[in-house]
Amino acid sequence: MLKSLRALVSELGAPLAVLYAIHVALGRISGGRARLVPYAFTAQPIGHAEGVAVRADPGTVIRLTSNDDPLVATFPRPPDVLAIRYRSGAQCYAAIVKGRFAGHIWIRRDHYDEDEVRCRYVLAAPHNSVWDFDVYVVPEYRLGRTLARLWQAVDAALAEQGVQWTFSRISLFNPASLKAHARLGAVRVSSAVFVVLGRLQLGFFSRAPFVNVSVDRAPTIFFTPPRGVMTASSSVA
């Protein structure tokens, strides 16, 4: 027990280790109805992927997919979730290595509705910014350059469309993802902690309005480029 606690503190740092312990305890006590969800919000400049440039691989193909693409059947997400994403206008760039699905990045314009808690992220300048989510790489490709090649292709495609910034949210319980985004040039612009107790949700933000309490309603968080200034409101999503 002591060893695992030390490992947790080493990986997350003492403050986050305490939050994670609270999260686990809440889940056990409530039978999964209560949880604590901490996020970091990042902004990443588009058109600067040369800093992580990798050589092209003839065995790797990066392309946009559609809902009726046979490749979608191999995605590690429920079909109904994927269908909703495509209907909402989200775009998916997939990496294919030697004919096999290897990973994807999803892109949303205008806004993105969080799928873990009740919250809507709104892009204040949708003409030059997007929201990226569900960045996934098949485990066997995570030690290679698949993610770098995937991001390089997405970065180039978005730059051609006039996009200058992409925003995303990352769980603070996932330091590996935070480091991966940092290597790609992302900077943290704000943070939030959600406490979910059944239908009751409490949101604590690092910027105004700082606190949101709701039962069914969702706070709306606005992201403004180019410096990732975030404001939040208690409006209904």
TORMARMI-771427 format. One line per field, with one value per residue (C-alpha): residue number from 1; residue in one letter; z, y, x. Coordinates in steps of 0.1 Angstrom, whole numbers, m for minus. Layout:
<nodes>
n NUM:... .
res A:... .
z Z:... .
y Y:... .
x X:... .
</nodes>
This chain:
<nodes>
n 1:2:3:4:5:6:7:8:9:10:11:12:13:14:15:16:17:18:19:20:21:22:23:24:25:26:27:28:29:30:31:32:33:34:35:36:37:38:39:40:41:42:43:44:45:46:47:48:49:50:51:52:53:54:55:56:57:58:59:60:61:62:63:64:65:66:67:68:69:70:71:72:73:74:75:76:77:78:79:80:81:82:83:84:85:86:87:88:89:90:91:92:93:94:95:96:97:98:99:100:101:102:103:104:105:106:107:108:109:110:111:112:113:114:115:116:117:118:119:120:121:122:123:124:125:126:127:128:129:130:131:132:133:134:135:136:137:138:139:140:141:142:143:144:145:146:147:148:149:150:151:152:153:154:155:156:157:158:159:160:161:162:163:164:165:166:167:168:169:170:171:172:173:174:175:176:177:178:179:180:181:182:183:184:185:186:187:188:189:190:191:192:193:194:195:196:197:198:199:200:201:202:203:204:205:206:207:208:209:210:211:212:213:214:215:216:217:218:219:220:221:222:223:224:225:226:227:228:229:230:231:232:233:234:235:236:237 .
res M:L:K:S:L:R:A:L:V:S:E:L:G:A:P:L:A:V:L:Y:A:I:H:V:A:L:G:R:I:S:G:G:R:A:R:L:V:P:Y:A:F:T:A:Q:P:I:G:H:A:E:G:V:A:V:R:A:D:P:G:T:V:I:R:L:T:S:N:D:D:P:L:V:A:T:F:P:R:P:P:D:V:L:A:I:R:Y:R:S:G:A:Q:C:Y:A:A:I:V:K:G:R:F:A:G:H:I:W:I:R:R:D:H:Y:D:E:D:E:V:R:C:R:Y:V:L:A:A:P:H:N:S:V:W:D:F:D:V:Y:V:V:P:E:Y:R:L:G:R:T:L:A:R:L:W:Q:A:V:D:A:A:L:A:E:Q:G:V:Q:W:T:F:S:R:I:S:L:F:N:P:A:S:L:K:A:H:A:R:L:G:A:V:R:V:S:S:A:V:F:V:V:L:G:R:L:Q:L:G:F:F:S:R:A:P:F:V:N:V:S:V:D:R:A:P:T:I:F:F:T:P:P:R:G:V:M:T:A:S:S:S:V:A .
z 0:10:m22:m44:m26:m31:m68:m72:m55:m77:m109:m102:m74:m39:m47:m76:m57:m30:m56:m71:m38:m32:m66:m59:m25:m38:m65:m40:m14:m39:m61:m90:m87:m74:m89:m91:m125:m129:m163:m178:m209:m235:m266:m294:m324:m358:m386:m364:m366:m381:m345:m343:m380:m388:m421:m442:m439:m471:m450:m431:m446:m428:m441:m433:m426:m430:m411:m439:m442:m435:m414:m388:m378:m363:m341:m304:m297:m296:m330:m316:m302:m336:m354:m332:m337:m375:m374:m353:m379:m362:m384:m378:m392:m390:m392:m412:m409:m434:m440:m403:m382:m359:m344:m348:m339:m338:m347:m338:m349:m331:m299:m282:m256:m230:m228:m192:m174:m183:m199:m233:m247:m271:m295:m295:m329:m349:m381:m370:m341:m336:m307:m309:m288:m285:m296:m297:m308:m308:m280:m303:m322:m291:m289:m326:m346:m354:m332:m345:m381:m374:m358:m385:m411:m392:m385:m422:m431:m406:m415:m451:m439:m421:m386:m362:m329:m316:m280:m260:m225:m208:m175:m149:m139:m172:m170:m200:m222:m208:m217:m252:m259:m245:m269:m297:m286:m265:m235:m206:m206:m177:m155:m139:m114:m115:m86:m97:m70:m89:m109:m89:m105:m90:m112:m100:m126:m125:m140:m135:m125:m105:m93:m110:m93:m114:m116:m154:m166:m181:m177:m209:m212:m239:m254:m272:m294:m298:m262:m250:m227:m211:m196:m183:m177:m162:m193:m204:m230 .
y 0:24:15:22:55:66:56:77:107:103:101:128:150:153:176:155:123:135:144:110:93:113:104:66:69:87:61:32:48:58:28:48:76:101:112:139:150:175:189:210:230:235:257:246:267:253:255:249:211:214:213:177:168:132:115:102:65:48:23:50:68:96:105:118:93:94:75:50:43:6:16:31:m4:m9:23:15:34:24:27:50:74:75:81:110:126:124:138:167:177:164:153:123:119:83:68:35:16:m12:m14:m15:12:27:58:88:125:141:177:198:234:260:240:207:191:173:135:129:157:184:212:229:243:272:286:323:326:295:309:303:278:242:218:185:155:117:115:78:55:17:4:m14:19:41:37:46:78:71:100:124:115:117:151:164:156:171:202:207:201:226:252:250:258:289:274:290:273:241:237:205:192:167:148:159:122:115:130:110:128:162:155:143:175:196:179:190:226:228:252:251:280:271:243:231:205:189:171:148:136:118:145:173:187:213:230:249:270:288:319:337:327:303:281:265:244:226:197:190:223:227:256:270:278:302:299:329:327:335:333:308:333:314:328:308:313:295:295:263:243 .
x 0:28:47:17:11:47:45:13:29:60:39:13:28:14:m16:m29:m22:m45:m72:m68:m72:m104:m117:m111:m127:m158:m163:m161:m183:m210:m209:m196:m221:m196:m163:m138:m126:m97:m88:m60:m70:m43:m38:m15:m4:m11:14:44:47:82:95:84:88:94:103:74:68:56:37:17:m13:m32:m66:m100:m127:m165:m193:m196:m159:m151:m122:m146:m156:m122:m123:m122:m154:m191:m208:m236:m210:m192:m224:m233:m199:m201:m237:m225:m200:m169:m140:m117:m82:m71:m36:m33:0:5:m33:m42:m59:m32:m48:m70:m75:m110:m116:m146:m154:m176:m180:m175:m197:m177:m185:m172:m190:m216:m198:m197:m164:m171:m145:m148:m130:m142:m128:m92:m94:m107:m111:m92:m103:m100:m64:m58:m30:m32:m9:15:23:27:65:70:64:27:14:40:31:m6:m3:21:m5:m34:m14:m7:m43:m56:m30:m42:m77:m66:m67:m42:m50:m63:m76:m80:m87:m65:m71:m47:m46:m29:6:18:m8:2:38:29:10:38:62:39:40:9:8:m16:m41:m64:m78:m110:m121:m155:m171:m200:m224:m252:m270:m254:m223:m199:m174:m144:m125:m92:m109:m142:m168:m147:m176:m206:m233:m259:m283:m287:m275:m240:m215:m201:m164:m152:m117:m102:m70:m43:m31:m57:m75:m104:m136:m165:m202:m231:m252:m270:m253 .
</nodes>
